[in-house]
């Protein structure tokens, strides 16, 4: 029976993706800060679901991850869904630093722990939910877009490291567009908003086919294509006011 660990499984994309892997008969380890959603996931299949509370910004998070993996009996796939983001045109430093701690420090803490586990156990598949926001710097969300760019680059570096050391660790970088999750401020307008269930279906498909990189969905893939090709002077004059 295949085994997956999902960190950030208490809401949004992580929660919906966990439900789908449970429905497919996988052994699923779920982790996050809030105990109630984890208990609800466990109740869906008590014989196949293990859970662990952890905070990716805490020093003990890797130890808690290890405990979860042990109870699960190992893992073939690690999926990192934990993340926060804010529309912060006022540049409130508390919001920017909080974003850096979760999407930067917390991301590195957990991804290196998962990579290290796979390195010590003969390989595996490490996947992360990043964002199309990493394509260019978004003026409405500086820390969010910067940390997502960092995540994209970090996964590229780990993919190269895996090949350098012949580790048999597969990397997947999943980049959604606007998704209807609690992360989004409902007071703002979000174009091309995607239902979280459909995004979860796309994620499961990408992971089952071991994709290296995917943008969800095709509309966003086209948008990112043109974003990359805009000259700097034009990009800086665009009014992009929402968080992806």
C-alpha positions as CSV (number, residue, x, y, z in Angstrom):
1,X,0.0,0.0,0.0
2,X,1.4,3.4,-1.0
3,X,2.1,6.0,1.7
4,X,1.9,9.8,1.5
5,X,2.6,12.4,4.1
6,X,0.9,15.8,3.7
7,X,2.0,18.8,5.7
8,X,-0.5,21.6,5.8
9,X,-3.5,19.3,5.6
10,X,-5.9,21.2,7.9
11,X,-7.5,23.4,5.2
12,X,-7.7,24.3,1.6
13,X,-5.6,22.4,-1.0
14,X,-3.9,20.2,1.6
15,X,-7.2,19.1,3.1
16,X,-8.9,18.3,-0.2
17,X,-5.9,16.5,-1.5
18,X,-5.7,14.4,1.6
19,X,-9.3,13.4,1.2
20,X,-8.6,12.2,-2.4
21,X,-5.6,10.1,-1.4
22,X,-7.6,8.6,1.4
23,X,-10.4,7.8,-1.1
24,X,-7.9,6.1,-3.4
25,X,-6.9,3.7,-0.6
26,X,-3.5,5.1,0.3
27,X,-2.0,5.1,3.8
28,X,-2.1,8.8,4.5
29,X,-0.2,10.8,7.2
30,X,-1.6,14.3,7.7
31,X,-0.1,17.2,9.7
32,X,-0.9,20.7,10.6
33,X,-1.4,23.1,13.4
34,X,-5.1,22.4,14.2
35,X,-6.1,19.1,15.7
36,X,-9.8,19.1,14.8
37,X,-9.4,18.8,11.0
38,X,-6.8,16.1,11.5
39,X,-9.1,14.1,13.7
40,X,-11.8,14.4,11.0
41,X,-9.5,13.1,8.4
42,X,-8.5,10.2,10.7
43,X,-12.1,9.3,11.1
44,X,-12.5,8.8,7.4
45,X,-10.3,5.7,7.5
46,X,-8.9,5.1,11.0
47,X,-6.9,2.0,9.9
48,X,-5.1,4.0,7.1
49,X,-4.8,7.6,8.4
50,X,-2.2,8.8,10.9
51,X,-2.0,12.4,12.1
52,X,0.3,14.7,13.9
53,X,0.0,18.4,15.0
54,X,3.0,20.5,14.1
55,X,3.9,24.1,13.3
56,X,6.4,24.5,10.4
57,X,7.9,27.6,12.1
58,X,8.8,25.6,15.2
59,X,12.2,23.9,15.7
60,X,10.6,20.7,16.7
61,X,8.6,20.3,13.5
62,X,11.1,17.9,11.8
63,X,11.0,15.7,14.9
64,X,7.2,15.6,14.8
65,X,7.3,14.8,11.1
66,X,9.7,11.9,11.8
67,X,7.2,10.6,14.5
68,X,4.4,10.7,11.9
69,X,6.4,8.9,9.3
70,X,7.3,6.1,11.8
71,X,3.7,5.6,12.8
72,X,2.7,5.5,9.1
73,X,5.4,2.9,8.5
74,X,7.4,5.0,6.1
75,X,6.5,7.1,3.0
76,X,6.9,7.1,-0.7
77,X,5.5,10.6,-1.2
78,X,5.9,13.8,0.7
79,X,3.6,16.8,-0.2
80,X,4.2,20.2,1.3
81,X,1.1,22.3,1.3
82,X,1.7,24.7,4.2
83,X,1.8,28.3,3.4
84,X,0.4,31.8,4.0
85,X,0.1,35.0,2.0
86,X,-1.3,38.5,2.3
87,X,-2.2,41.4,0.1
88,X,0.1,44.0,1.8
89,X,0.4,47.2,-0.2
90,X,0.9,49.0,3.1
91,X,4.0,46.9,3.7
92,X,3.1,46.0,7.3
93,X,6.4,44.4,8.4
94,X,4.6,42.0,10.7
95,X,2.8,40.5,7.8
96,X,5.9,40.4,5.6
97,X,8.0,38.7,8.3
98,X,5.2,36.2,9.1
99,X,5.1,35.2,5.4
100,X,8.9,34.8,5.3
101,X,8.8,32.6,8.4
102,X,6.2,30.2,7.1
103,X,6.9,30.2,3.3
104,X,10.7,30.6,3.7
105,X,12.0,29.3,7.0
106,X,9.1,26.8,7.5
107,X,9.3,25.6,4.0
108,X,13.1,24.9,4.1
109,X,12.8,23.3,7.5
110,X,10.2,20.7,6.3
111,X,11.5,20.1,2.8
112,X,15.0,19.5,4.0
113,X,13.7,17.1,6.6
114,X,11.7,15.2,4.0
115,X,14.6,15.2,1.5
116,X,16.9,13.9,4.3
117,X,14.5,11.1,5.1
118,X,14.3,10.0,1.5
119,X,18.1,10.3,1.2
120,X,18.5,7.9,4.1
121,X,15.8,5.5,2.9
122,X,16.6,4.9,-0.8
123,X,14.7,7.7,-2.5
124,X,11.1,8.8,-2.9
125,X,9.0,11.6,-4.3
126,X,9.0,15.1,-2.8
127,X,6.3,17.6,-4.0
128,X,5.4,21.1,-3.0
129,X,2.6,23.5,-3.6
130,X,4.2,26.8,-4.6
131,X,2.3,29.3,-6.9
132,X,2.4,31.2,-10.2
133,X,3.1,34.2,-8.0
134,X,6.8,33.1,-8.1
135,X,6.9,34.1,-11.8
136,X,7.3,37.8,-11.2
137,X,7.3,40.2,-8.2
138,X,3.7,41.2,-7.4
139,X,3.5,44.7,-6.0
140,X,0.4,43.9,-3.9
141,X,2.2,40.9,-2.2
142,X,6.0,41.4,-2.1
143,X,6.9,38.8,0.5
144,X,4.4,36.2,-0.9
145,X,5.7,36.4,-4.4
146,X,9.3,36.5,-3.3
147,X,9.0,33.4,-1.1
148,X,7.2,31.5,-3.9
149,X,10.1,32.4,-6.3
150,X,12.4,31.1,-3.6
151,X,10.4,27.8,-3.4
152,X,10.6,27.4,-7.1
153,X,14.4,27.8,-7.1
154,X,14.9,25.7,-4.1
155,X,13.1,22.7,-5.7
156,X,15.2,23.2,-8.8
157,X,18.3,23.1,-6.7
158,X,17.1,19.9,-4.9
159,X,16.4,18.2,-8.2
160,X,19.9,18.9,-9.3
161,X,21.3,17.7,-6.0
162,X,19.3,14.5,-6.3
163,X,20.9,13.9,-9.7
164,X,24.4,14.9,-8.5
165,X,24.2,12.3,-5.7
166,X,22.1,9.7,-7.6
167,X,19.6,9.7,-4.9
168,X,16.5,8.6,-6.8
169,X,14.5,11.4,-5.2
170,X,11.9,12.8,-7.6
171,X,10.8,16.5,-7.2
172,X,7.5,18.0,-8.2
173,X,6.7,21.8,-8.2
174,X,3.0,22.5,-8.4
175,X,2.0,26.1,-9.2
176,X,-1.7,26.9,-8.9
177,X,-3.3,30.2,-9.8
178,X,-6.2,31.7,-7.8
179,X,-7.9,28.9,-5.7
180,X,-11.0,29.3,-3.6
181,X,-9.4,28.6,-0.2
182,X,-9.5,30.3,3.2
183,X,-6.1,31.9,2.3
184,X,-7.8,34.4,0.0
185,X,-9.4,37.5,1.4
186,X,-13.0,37.3,0.2
187,X,-13.2,41.2,0.2
188,X,-10.8,41.2,-2.8
189,X,-11.7,40.3,-6.4
190,X,-9.9,37.2,-7.8
191,X,-10.2,36.6,-11.5
192,X,-10.4,33.0,-12.8
193,X,-11.0,31.6,-9.3
194,X,-10.7,27.8,-9.3
195,X,-12.7,25.5,-7.0
196,X,-10.4,23.8,-4.6
197,X,-11.8,20.3,-5.4
198,X,-10.8,20.6,-9.1
199,X,-7.3,21.8,-8.1
200,X,-6.9,18.8,-5.8
201,X,-7.9,16.5,-8.7
202,X,-5.2,18.1,-10.8
203,X,-2.6,17.7,-8.1
204,X,-3.4,14.0,-7.6
205,X,-3.1,13.5,-11.3
206,X,0.2,15.3,-11.5
207,X,1.6,13.3,-8.5
208,X,0.4,10.0,-9.8
209,X,2.2,10.7,-13.1
210,X,5.3,12.1,-11.3
211,X,5.3,15.4,-13.1
212,X,8.4,17.6,-12.6
213,X,6.5,20.9,-12.8
214,X,2.9,21.9,-13.4
215,X,0.9,25.1,-13.6
216,X,-2.8,24.7,-12.7
217,X,-4.7,25.3,-14.9
218,X,-4.3,25.9,-18.7
219,X,-5.5,29.5,-18.4
220,X,-2.9,30.3,-15.9
221,X,-0.2,28.5,-17.9
222,X,-1.0,30.9,-20.8
223,X,-0.9,33.9,-18.4
224,X,2.4,32.8,-17.0
225,X,3.8,32.4,-20.5
226,X,3.1,36.0,-21.3
227,X,4.1,37.3,-17.8
228,X,7.6,35.9,-18.4
229,X,7.9,37.7,-21.7
230,X,6.8,41.2,-20.6
231,X,9.7,43.7,-20.5
232,X,10.6,45.0,-17.1
233,X,9.3,48.5,-17.8
234,X,5.9,47.2,-18.7
235,X,5.6,44.8,-15.9
236,X,6.4,47.5,-13.4
237,X,3.5,49.6,-14.7
238,X,0.9,46.8,-14.5
239,X,-1.8,47.1,-11.7
240,X,-1.7,43.6,-10.2
241,X,-3.5,43.9,-6.9
242,X,-4.4,40.4,-5.8
243,X,-2.6,37.5,-4.1
244,X,-2.2,34.2,-5.9
